[in-house]
Amino acid sequence: MSNSITAEDIYAQVKKMSSKERIKFFSLIAINAFKETEYDHEQVFGHLRNETFSADEAAEYLEISIPTLRRYVQAGKLKPSAIIGRSQLFSSSDLKLLKQQLGKE
């Protein structure tokens, strides 16, 4: 007889938690489980190298608001890689470059 707990067991318990407790649980995991691991940009976002982002996704990636993203586009700091109807799409490489530039400001 084994006393080990499985991922499925944990998941079943997490589903029973209130949303407040779930937030605390995942915060604890994020703070403690990855404390000694430093991921570089390539490890986290490498699979998105050739992807395009919507305006919402781009703003989230850059950690800015949609109005700020729009100002960057108007100022020429960021150019959409494609425009489909009224939607602008942004290349991941352009976003990465801008994020690096914003980090230097």
Contact map, one row per residue, 1 for C-alpha under 8 A:
111000000000000000000000000000000000000000000000000000000000000000000000000000000000000000000000000000000
111100000000000000000000000000000000000000000000000000000000000000000000000000000000000000000000000000000
111110000000000000000000000000000000000000000000000000000000000000000000000000000000000000000000000000000
011111000000000000000000000000000000000000000000000000000000000000000000000000000000000000000000000000000
001111101100000000000000000000000000000000000000000000000000000000000000000000000000000000000000000000000
000111111100000000000000000000000000000000000000000000000000000000000000000000000000000000000000000000000
000011111110000000000000000000000000000000000000000000000000000000000000000000000000000000000000000000000
000001111111000000000000000000000000000000000000000000000000000000000000000000000000000000000000000000000
000011111111100000000000000000000000000000000000000000000000000000000000000000000000000000000000000000000
000011111111110000000000000000000000000000000000000000000000000000000000000000000000000000000000000000000
000000111111111000000000000000000000000000000000000000000000000000000000000000000000000000000000000000000
000000011111111100000000000000000000000000000000000000000000000000000000000000000000000000000000000000000
000000001111111110000000000000000000000000000000000000000000000000000000000000000000000000000000000000000
000000000111111110000100000000000000000000000000000000000000000000000000000000000000000000000000000000000
000000000011111110000000000000000000000000000000000000000000000000000000000000000000000000000000000000000
000000000001111111000000000000000000000000000000000000000000000000000000000000000000000000000000000000000
000000000000111111111100000000000000000000000000000000000000000000000000000000000000000000000000000000000
000000000000000111111100000000000000000000000000000000000000000000000000000000000000000000000000000000000
000000000000000011111110000000000000000000000000000000000000000000000000000000000000000000000000000000000
000000000000000011111111000000000000000000000000000000000000000000000000000000000000000000000000000000000
000000000000000011111111100000000000000000000000000000000000000000000000000000000000000000000000000000000
000000000000010011111111110000000000000000000000000000000000000000000000000000000000000000000000000000000
000000000000000000111111111000000000000000000000000000000000000000000000000000000000000000000000000000000
000000000000000000011111111100000000000000000000000000000000000000000000000000000000000000000000000000000
000000000000000000001111111110000000000000000000000000000000000000000000000000000000000000000000000000000
000000000000000000000111111111000000000000000000000000000000000000000000000000000000000000000000000000000
000000000000000000000011111111100000000000000000000000000000000000000000000000000000000000000000000000000
000000000000000000000001111111111000000000000000000000000000000000000000000000000000000000000000000000000
000000000000000000000000111111111100000000000000000000000000000000000000000000000000000000000000000000000
000000000000000000000000011111111110000000000000000000000000000000000000000000000000000000000000000000000
000000000000000000000000001111111110000000000000000000000000000000000000000000000000000000000000000000000
000000000000000000000000000111111110000000000000000000000000000000000000000000000000000000000000000000000
000000000000000000000000000111111111000000000000000000000000000000000000000000000000000000000000000000000
000000000000000000000000000011111111110000000000000000000000000000000000000000000000000000000000000000000
000000000000000000000000000001111111110000000000000000000000000000000000000000000000000000000000000000000
000000000000000000000000000000001111110000000000000000000000000000000000000000000000000000000000000000000
000000000000000000000000000000000111111000000000000000000000000000000000000000000000000000000000000000000
000000000000000000000000000000000111111100000000000000000000000000000000000000000000000000000000000000000
000000000000000000000000000000000000111110110000000000000000000000000000000000000000000000000000000000000
000000000000000000000000000000000000011111110000000000000000000000000000000000000000000000000000000000000
000000000000000000000000000000000000001111111100000000000000000000000000000000000000000000000000000000000
000000000000000000000000000000000000000111111100000000000000000000000000000000000000000000000000000000000
000000000000000000000000000000000000001111111100000000000000000000000000000000000000000000000000000000000
000000000000000000000000000000000000001111111110000000000000000000000000000000000000000000000000000000000
000000000000000000000000000000000000000011111111100000000000000000000000000000000000000000000000000000000
000000000000000000000000000000000000000011111111100000000000000000000000000000000000000000000000000000000
000000000000000000000000000000000000000000011111110000000000000000000000000000000000000000000000000000000
000000000000000000000000000000000000000000001111111000000000000000000000000000000000000000010000000000000
000000000000000000000000000000000000000000001111111000000000000000000000000000000000000000011000000000000
000000000000000000000000000000000000000000000011111100000000000000000000000000000000000000111000000000000
000000000000000000000000000000000000000000000001111110000000000000000000000000000000000000110000000000000
000000000000000000000000000000000000000000000000011111000000000000000000000000001000000011110000000000000
000000000000000000000000000000000000000000000000001111111100000000000000000000000000000011110000000000000
000000000000000000000000000000000000000000000000000111111100000000000000000000000000001111000000000000000
000000000000000000000000000000000000000000000000000011111110000001001000000000000000001111000000000000000
000000000000000000000000000000000000000000000000000011111111000001000000000000000000000000000000000000000
000000000000000000000000000000000000000000000000000011111111100000000000000000000000000000000000000000000
000000000000000000000000000000000000000000000000000011111111110000001000000000000000000001000010000000000
000000000000000000000000000000000000000000000000000000111111111111001000000000000000000000000000000000000
000000000000000000000000000000000000000000000000000000011111111110000000000000000000000000000000000000000
000000000000000000000000000000000000000000000000000000001111111100000000000000000000000000000010000000000
000000000000000000000000000000000000000000000000000000000111111100000000000000000000000000000010001000000
000000000000000000000000000000000000000000000000000000000011111110000000000000000000000000000000000000000
000000000000000000000000000000000000000000000000000000000011111111011000000000000000000000000000000000000
000000000000000000000000000000000000000000000000000000000011001111111000000000000000000000000000000000000
000000000000000000000000000000000000000000000000000000110010000111111100000000000000000000000000000000000
000000000000000000000000000000000000000000000000000000000000000011111110000000000000000000000000000000000
000000000000000000000000000000000000000000000000000000000000000111111111000000000000000000000000000000000
000000000000000000000000000000000000000000000000000000100110000111111111100000000000000000000000000000000
000000000000000000000000000000000000000000000000000000000000000001111111110000000000000000000000000000000
000000000000000000000000000000000000000000000000000000000000000000111111111000000000000000000000000000000
000000000000000000000000000000000000000000000000000000000000000000011111111111000000000000000000000000000
000000000000000000000000000000000000000000000000000000000000000000001111111111110000000000000000000000000
000000000000000000000000000000000000000000000000000000000000000000000111111110000000000000000000000000000
000000000000000000000000000000000000000000000000000000000000000000000011111111000000000000000000000000000
000000000000000000000000000000000000000000000000000000000000000000000001111111100000000000000000000000000
000000000000000000000000000000000000000000000000000000000000000000000001111111100000000000000000010000000
000000000000000000000000000000000000000000000000000000000000000000000001101111110000000000000110010000000
000000000000000000000000000000000000000000000000000000000000000000000000100111111000000001000100000000000
000000000000000000000000000000000000000000000000000000000000000000000000100001111110000111100000000000000
000000000000000000000000000000000000000000000000000100000000000000000000000000111110000111100000000000000
000000000000000000000000000000000000000000000000000000000000000000000000000000011111000111000000000000000
000000000000000000000000000000000000000000000000000000000000000000000000000000011111111110000000000000000
000000000000000000000000000000000000000000000000000000000000000000000000000000000111111110000000000000000
000000000000000000000000000000000000000000000000000000000000000000000000000000000011111000000000000000000
000000000000000000000000000000000000000000000000000000000000000000000000000000000011111100000000000000000
000000000000000000000000000000000000000000000000000001100000000000000000000000000011111110000000000000000
000000000000000000000000000000000000000000000000000001100000000000000000000000011111011111000000000000000
000000000000000000000000000000000000000000000000000111100000000000000000000000011111001111100000000000000
000000000000000000000000000000000000000000000000000111100100000000000000000000111100000111110110000000000
000000000000000000000000000000000000000000000000011110000000000000000000000000011000000011111110000000000
000000000000000000000000000000000000000000000001111110000000000000000000000000000000000001111111000000000
000000000000000000000000000000000000000000000000110000000000000000000000000000000000000000111111100000000
000000000000000000000000000000000000000000000000000000000000000000000000000001100000000001111111110000000
000000000000000000000000000000000000000000000000000000000100110000000000000001000000000001111111111000000
000000000000000000000000000000000000000000000000000000000000000000000000000000000000000000011111111100000
000000000000000000000000000000000000000000000000000000000000000000000000000000000000000000001111111110000
000000000000000000000000000000000000000000000000000000000000000000000000000011000000000000000111111111000
000000000000000000000000000000000000000000000000000000000000010000000000000000000000000000000011111111100
000000000000000000000000000000000000000000000000000000000000000000000000000000000000000000000001111111110
000000000000000000000000000000000000000000000000000000000000000000000000000000000000000000000000111111111
000000000000000000000000000000000000000000000000000000000000000000000000000000000000000000000000011111111
000000000000000000000000000000000000000000000000000000000000000000000000000000000000000000000000001111111
000000000000000000000000000000000000000000000000000000000000000000000000000000000000000000000000000111111
000000000000000000000000000000000000000000000000000000000000000000000000000000000000000000000000000011111
